[in-house]
Amino acid sequence: MQNHYVALTEILDSRSVINTDAIDVRYHVDWGGVNPCAPSLVLRPEDSTALSKALNYCNEQGLAVVTQGGMTGLSSGATPLVGEIALSLERINGITELDCEGMTMTVKAGTPLQVIQQAAEDVGLRFPLDLGARGSCQIGGNVATNAGGNQVVRFGSARALVLGMEVVLANGTVMRSMNKMIKNNAGYDLKHLFIGSEGTLGVITELVLRLYPAKKTQQTALCALPDFASTTTFLREIMAEIPGVTSFEVMWQNYVNAICEVNEQVRQPFDEQHAIYVLLEAEGCTQDQFHQALFDKMEDGLVSDALVASSLKDSDAFWAIRDGVADLMAGLNGFATFDVGLPISSMEDFVAATDNALQARFSNINNLPLGHIADGNLHFITWTGDPADVKPIYDTVYEVVHQFDGTVTAEHGIGMSKREYLPLCRSSEELELMRVLKKTMDPKGILNSGRIFLDE
């Protein structure tokens, strides 16, 4: 690898290549923390031209490369395998253009999501992709994994917010398709090949993002519901009465209890406990309209109780419960995390079937469900206290997902952690076509090899 270090330093510069002993541990593993491994080298190109030269060399030499962004993933997609070179996009960052009239922003792939959100807000616009890791995650990684987040119900996932892109292919070819139009039907829309492909087909280096007008009003409430059946009815009816619903986050009672136990700053929101809690946000309606809609649902018996935020502090307190999952996971010794997707109509039966399957196999199981729900996305944090049980937990839950014709990942991606379960939610024909695309665009298999496909 020393010869490659010398060659890549000549192609780039000494600042852009980090050799073995100087590699920081932050390049060893993503946020999931599974199987950390030091890369053989770290490449930190400063622009797409430098990245193109580096990839061209790696392709010619047959050197495996793993692309790294903010390292906030949970699927081991950015964690190096033995002998891999880490390609960090941290220096390819910054806002290239902010078009207020056209409501677009052109950004480099290594730009943190929160920087983009703030830049849009500063000019009276908004970029609605939002998730808990906003301060650390990078937009290139968000798009490469087709991130979802808290406002998918209104604005869609990352895919819906990308208009154009620059991407560097495995052989160093730079494909620049920086479209700024919402409607462009000229031939294949190639950007969709790379959105959600987890860096296996090319490295995203720059993006044109779609912006929206800033919200003028926002109403937030934490609602208590008696059961899941009431929750789905509440979702359907509240969206009909308040078209501007942006978030509908559902948390089960045991999840809320667990968050309150691990974080002394988070308190039980109601005097009594309830089966389901819904964090509801809406915009474009008055406080009176919001209050009346909730009052009507309480009168109908769909909602048992509700707290309406009267300040940003109140709203932050509600979100602290939903976002408290990071505090919970930090204190666990071996756990499984899930981001499964399935039809809303199947969710109640799926949760019950999952609980039953886990309890039948494990004597001391903890299973905490929560999710975005409105976009068909459920999350679980599941553990027994024994790290040896993590793999059997995944096996058990994903088998139930398969029985309900769901997907093993709705937003976090396959990475390395879910690749053996991919056949449970994709047909053999789909998998074969995926492999054809991979072989065509990366014939030597240097880009994120071993992610998505188990047999790579």
Sequence and secondary structure as in RCSB ss.txt:
>XXXX:A:sequence
MQNHYVALTEILDSRSVINTDAIDVRYHVDWGGVNPCAPSLVLRPEDSTALSKALNYCNEQGLAVVTQGGMTGLS
SGATPLVGEIALSLERINGITELDCEGMTMTVKAGTPLQVIQQAAEDVGLRFPLDLGARGSCQIGGNVATNAGGN
QVVRFGSARALVLGMEVVLANGTVMRSMNKMIKNNAGYDLKHLFIGSEGTLGVITELVLRLYPAKKTQQTALCAL
PDFASTTTFLREIMAEIPGVTSFEVMWQNYVNAICEVNEQVRQPFDEQHAIYVLLEAEGCTQDQFHQALFDKMED
GLVSDALVASSLKDSDAFWAIRDGVADLMAGLNGFATFDVGLPISSMEDFVAATDNALQARFSNINNLPLGHIAD
GNLHFITWTGDPADVKPIYDTVYEVVHQFDGTVTAEHGIGMSKREYLPLCRSSEELELMRVLKKTMDPKGILNSG
RIFLDE
>XXXX:A:secstr
 HHHHHHHHHHS GGGEE GGG  GGGT  TT  S    SEEE  SSHHHHHHHHHHHHHHT  EEEESSS  SS
SSSS  TT EEEE TTS SEEEEETTTTEEEEETTSBHHHHHHHHHHTTEE     TTTTT BHHHHHHTT   T
THHHH SGGGGEEEEEEE TTS EEEE    S   SS  THHHHTTSTTSS EEEEEEEE EE  S EEEEEEEE
SSHHHHHHHHHHHHHH TTEEEEEEEEHHHHHHHHHH TT   SSSS  SEEEEEEEESS HHHHHHHHHHHHHT
TS SEEEE SSHHHHHHHHHHHTTHHHHHHT SS EEEEEE  GGGHHHHHHHHHHHHHHH SS EEEEEE  TT
SEEEEEEE S GGGHHHHHHHHHHHHHHTT BSBSSS  TTTSGGGGGGTS HHHHHHHHHHHHHH TT  BSTT
SS TT 
